[in-house]
Amino acid sequence: MDDAIKLRILGDFDPFSREARCSSYEIEVAGDTYLIDCGAPIFKQLGGHRLKEIRGLFISHCHNDHIRWFTDLAIFHRYAPDVNHKLSLFTTENINNELKKTSSAALSNTLSNCRKKVIGVKYEDYIDFNEIGPRPLYKITSHDEGNGRFKLCVVDRKNQIIGPEQAKIVINPNIDKARMLFLDPPSGEWVDPELFYTFSDNTFYEENQNILAGKNGYTIEVIKAPVWHGTPGVGIKIKSGNDNLIFSSDTVNDKDLWQNLYEEKLEQNFTEISREAFIASAIIYGDINNYIERVWSKKRFQEAISAFNNAAVVHDIAINNSIVHTDYESLDRTLLDRKRTIFVHSPDRITSEWALSATDKEFIVRDNLFLEKVGGQLFPLNANIYHREKGHFFVGYKNAKGKYTVYEKDGKLSLSNAYNFDGRPYFKVDLYEDIGGRYYEKLDDENSSYRVRKDGRVELIRRTESGSRGTLLGKGERERLLR
């Protein structure tokens, strides 16, 4: 068990939930502990002393529900009296550059030691950046033309300027942001290289993948091919022995969409600029989508469809029409394995045949499957239905005479005990409330509730006009349901 991958869910709600415990995970492997994203209130959950033991923080992308406590962690490592090291950050060069921009307001200015001056502080004085993933061979930078004049250009790793016949800069005036347009040598098509190439493609990326190698042989790497979210992002893969755990992060997992991204040949649109001007220009103002001829390479597609093979996967889920996430109703188009997947980042009301996680749950990955750790015991995730509502978490087991009915409509599931629910009756279940991994019969009486005492035991509270009364309960029904 020393090389087992251990996972604790610190936060798994979507950014719009009432809980505000968004994406954040604690990973332990071979005695080393890491955080993956920091959207949950980690100071409250882990405390300062525990945070000092964290070896590093991995960031998947820069949406706020994944980096909400990033600047606080950076400041903590700089100013906490008994912390003598910077925050160790593991991410790609691209995402690190985005973090520099987003954190500038909080980190760039402070007071001098004498408190009489406002001084500037470099990002690098807070952050020990450890690059993970390959570096791009080309990048956009500012070139000094002399006399205080600077111009954007594309350069290679030797800082040699690349001409417009090979690479161009397209600036969207609506957001004042530059993206690179690159001529793919094999196909002769113009592409956005950050979208088109996978990390293993040496047309645009260095061979060195910058994989983190830990003691006892575990590795942590980033994966790009199956991550499709809009903002630059990566998945994170932990390998220890024969076990693999992948955080796919926010993404749209849809094999039909992916195939279309690499197969469809797009026509360039020269309404904003003539073809001749396009050919000659190094910098273009407008929409880069007018000039991209293919979105994904075939190699990226091939890697995407095999990315999650033989791995336990933590995957972000939505219900429908989310655009930038995997929708529950489209799961038949994913390449995920239900037995090896747990869903996170879910909305506050969702019903799922796939396992849902909950904040503070702990898992161990064994044989690339999740086993939940409850009171020193390990349990498989064997419920037939999972349901989250108003901060409560429920599981259901099929029973032809069950009290509750699962309904299906347009690929979405709902749970009800009403007869007039809008949808097709799917199956009946007995429903249990999940309290710290222990299962107790769902309460329908509004005057009754469960409470976890300070000693960890569960108490059933019944309220009447004359007062309330508590009854101590046992370990619940999980062991029985396992049999």
N, C-alpha and C positions, 0 to 999 in steps of 0.2 A: 504493500500500500504506500511505501515511501515515494514512489514515482507516480502515484495516482494524481490525476488532475482534479482539483477541488474547486468548486464554484459556489460563491455566495451571491445571491441577487440583492444588490443594495437599492436598486430602483429600476422599475420596468414599466412605469406608466407612460402613456403618451403625453405630449407637451401640454395638452388641454385638460388634464385630469385635475380633480380637486385635491389629490394627494401631493402633487408637485415633487414626487420622488421619481424623477425621470432616469434615463438610461445610465446605469453605473453598475459595475460588477467587480467583485474581488476574486482573484484567481490565486490559488496556491499550488505550486508544483515543485517537488523536490526541496521543500523548505523555503522556497522563495515566493514572496507575495507581491502581486501587481494589482493595480487598478486598470480597468478598461472603461474609458470614459468617466465623466464625473458630473453627471446631471442630478444626482441625488444629494441630499444634505449630509455629506460624508463626515463632517466634523461631529455632528450629533450622533451618527451611527457608529463611527469608529473611535472618535475621540483623538485628541492630539497625540497621546503616547502611541496608539496603534498606528496612526498615520506616519509616525517617524520610522516605523519598521517596514513601510512599503518600499520595495526596491525601485519602483518606477510606475509611471502613468502612460498608458497607451491611449491615443486619441484617434478615433475612426473618421471623424469629420467635424466641421465647425458649426453645425447648428446648435443653438443655445441650449437645447434640452440635453445635449451630450457634453457640453463644456461649461455648464453654469457655474461650477465652483473652481474653474481653472485659475483665475487670477487670485482667488483666496488661498489656494494651495501654494501658488508662487510666493505670495507675500508671507504666508506662514513659514515657508522654508527660509526666507530671508531674515525675518524678525523674531521668530520664536526663540527664546533665550537659550535653549539647550539643543537647537538644531544647527549643525555645523556644515550642512551641505545644501546645494541648490536642489530644486525639483528636477528629478531625472525624467525627461520626456522622451518617449519613443513614438515616432511617427514618420511620415514621409517628408521630404524636403518641401513639397508643395503645401501640405497641410500645416507644417511649421510656419511657413511664410504667411499663411492665412491667420494663424494664431497670433503672430506678431502684430498684425494689423488690428485684429479684434480686441486684443488686450492692451493696446497702447494707452488708452485713456486711463486705465487703472494703474499701470505699471511705470509709465514713462517719467512722471514727476513725483518728487517727495521732498522732505526737508533734510537739510544737512544735519550732521551730528550735533552741531551747536544750535540748531533750530532757528538760525537767523537767515538762512538762504533757501530758496527753492532751487533744487538741483535736478538735472536730468539723469535718469538711470537707464542703462542699456537693458534690453530684453535679456541679453546673455548673462547679465548679473543675477538674474532670478532663475534662469532656466539652463539646465545641462541637457542640451539637445543631442539625442542619440538617433542618428538616421537609421531607419529601418525601411527596407525596400530599395530598389535600384534608383540611381539618379538619372534624370533625363540627359541625353547627350546634347540637347539644345535648349536654350531658354531665352526669354525676353529680358533685356536689361537696358540701362541708360548708357549711351556712349558719349564721352566727352569730346565735343568737336572743337574745343578751345574757345577762348574769350567768354567763358562762363555759359556757353551754350551746350545743352545736352539734347540728344535725340534717341528715341527708342529704336532698338534694333534687335535682331536675333543673332545670338552668338553660339558657338560650340563650346566644348569644355576647355579648349585652348584659348578661349576668348576671341576667336576669329569670327568676324562678321560674316553671316550667311546671306547671300544675295537673294533678291526677290524671285528669281527663277526657282528657288528651292524652298524658301520660307517667307511668309508675310505676317504682318501684324494687323489684326482687325480690331478696331476700337468701337465698341458700342456707345454712341453718344448719350444714350438714355441712362447708362450706369457708369460711364467713364471707366470702363474696364477693358483691358487688352487681352485678346486670345490669339494663339498662334494658328496659322494656316500652313500646312506642310504638304509638300508634294511627295506622296508615297512612291518610292523608287520602283518597286515591282509592278505596280498597277498604272502608274502615271496619273493617279487621281489625287485631287486636293482633299485633305482630311484635317480634322482637328486631332493632333497627335495624342493629346491627353485622353481623348475618348476612343480613338481608333485602335491604339496599340495596347497589348497586354504587357505586363511587367517582364515577361520572358522574351519579348521581341527586341532583339538587339539593333533593329533599325532605328529605334528611338531611345532605348534604355541601355545603360551599362550592364555588363554581364553580372557584376557583383550584386547579389540580391540583398546584401546587408541583413542576413538572418541573425537574430539574437540566439546565441548558443549558451545555455545555462549549464550548471553542474549536473552531474548524473545523466547527461545526454539529452535533456529536453531542448526543444527549439521553439522559437516564436517568430513568425513571419507575417507579412501582410500580403493579402491577395486583392487583386483589382478586377479580374475578368467578370465576375458575376455581380459586381456592385454598380447599380444604375440608379442614381438618386438626384442627379442635377448638380449639386455642389460636389467638389472634389472629395472623394471618400474611399476608404479601403475596408476590407474585412480583415479579421485577425485570427490566425491559426496557431494553436498551441499543440505541439506533438510531444508525447512522452511515452516511450516504449512503443506499443502497438496502438495506442489510443490517440485520437485526434479530436480536438474541440475547436469549432469555428464559430466566431461571432460574425454573422453576415452583415451586421449593421443595418441601417435604413437602406432599403433597396427595393426595386421591382423585380421579383423573380418570376419570369414569364418566358418560357422557351419559345413560344410563337413570336412574341415581340422581339426577342434576341435574334431569332433567325431572320426576321424582317430587317433588323438593323444592319446585318452584314450582307444580306442578299440584295437589298434595294439599291439600285443605281439612281442617284439624284441628278437632276438637271440644274446647272448653274443659272442664276437669275442676274442678268446684267441691267436691271432697270435703274439701280443706284449709280452705276459706273459702267463705262463701256468695256468691252472685252479687251481692247487695246490698252486702255488705262489700267485695267486689272493686271494684265501681264507685266506691265512696267513698274507697277507700284509696290513699294516695300511696306507702306502703311496705308490702310484703307479704313474709312469711317463708315460704319453701317452694321448690318446684321450678318454675322459670320455664316448663318445658315443659308444665305444666298449663294455661298460659294463651296460649301462642303458637298462632295460628290458621293461619299459613302461614310456612314457613321461608325460602324464597327468593322474590324478586320475578321476574316474567317478564323484566324488563330484565336482571337479573343472569344469568339462564339464557341469554339471547340473547348477552350479551357473553362468557359463559364458553365457549360452543360455537365462537365465532370468535376467541378470544383468541390462539391459536397459529398463525393463518393467516400464511403467508409469513414464517416466522421459524425460525431454528435454536433448538432447545429443549434445555436441560439439565434432565433430569427425574429425580426420585427414584423408585426402584423397590423393590418387595419381591417375594417369591415367591407367598405366599398367606396368607389369613387375618390380614392385618396390621391391618385396621380403618382405620387413619389414613393409609395410603399406597396408591398404585396397585399392585395385585397383577398380577404377570406373566400369570397365567391369565385375567385380565379385560381384556387389551389390546384385544380386539376391540370393546370398548365405549368405548374412548377416542377422542378426536379428534386424536391425535398423528399426525404423518407420520413413518413409519419412516426415510425418507431424510434427514430433517432433525433427528433426535433422537438424543441420547446419554443413556444411563442412568447414574446415579450413586447413591450411598447404598445400594448393593446389598449383600446378605449375602455372606459369605465363600465360599459355594458356590452358584453360579448359572450356568445355561446359557441363552443368549439369542440369538434371531435378530436382535434389535436391538443396535446398537453399545453396548458397555459401555466406560466410561472406566477409567482407572487413575491413581492418584496420580502426579504429576509429568509427565503427558502435556501437550503443548502443541498448541493448535489455532488456526487462523485461520478466521474466518467469511467466506466469499466466496459471493455469490449465495445467501445464506441456507442454505448447506451447510457442514458441518465438514470442514476439511482438516487432517490431522495434520502437524505440523512435526517432521521427523526429520532431523537432520544437515544442515540448510539446505535440504532438499527438502520438498515438500508432497505428501501422499498422501491419496487418498479412503479412506473407511471402507467397503471393498468385500468384507469377509469374509462368509461365509454363516452362521457361528456364532461366538459369543464365549463364553468360559468362564473363570470365576475359581474358584480353589481353593487354599486354604492359602497365600494371599499371592502365588500365581503367576497369571499372566494368559495365556490362550491364545486363538488364533483358528483357525477351521477353514474349509477350502475343499472344496466338494463334489467327490467323486470316487467313481464307482460301485464302484471297487476299493479305496476307502480303508480304512485300518486301523481306524478308529474309527466307531462308530455313534451317531447321535443318536436318542434315544427320546422319545416323547411320551406323556403320560398326563394326562388331565383338564386340558389346557391348559398343563401344565408340561413343560419339556424337561429331559432328563438326558443325560449323555455317558458312554459306556462302550465297552470293547472285549470285554465278556463277552457270551456268547450267552444267558444266562438272566436278563437284566435285565428288570425288571418294567415293561412298557410296549410301545407299538407302535413298531417300527422306522420311523424317519422318513426319514433318508437317511444315507449314509456320507460321511466327510470325511477329508482329510489334516489333521493337527493340528500347529500350530506354537506354540512359546512366544514370547510378545511380550516382548522385552527392550529397553526404551527405544525402542519403536516399530520395532525390527528383528525380523524373524521367523526363528526357527530351529526345525528339526525337533524335535518333542517327544521327550524322552528317557524311555524306560521302564526303563532300567537304573538301579537304585538306587545303583549305585557311580559313576554319572556325573552331572555337573551343569554348568551354565553359570555363569560368573563374569564380572562386569564389572570390568575393571582400572581403575586410577586414570587411565590415559590415555584411557578410554572404550571401548577395544576389548574384544570379547567373547572369552572363553577357554573351551574345553571341557576340563573336568577329569575325568580317569579315575583311579579309585583301585583299586589292586590290593594284594595282600598284601605286595608288596615296596615299596610307596610309591605316590605319585600323579604323574601326568604331565599337563601342560597343552598344549593345541594352540590356537594363535591362529586365529580364524575371520574370515571376510570380513564383508561388510555384510548377510549373510543373504538370505532369499528374497523379500523384499517386492517388489522391483522386478519380479522374474520373475512373481510372482503377480498383480501389477497388469496385466501384459500378457495 
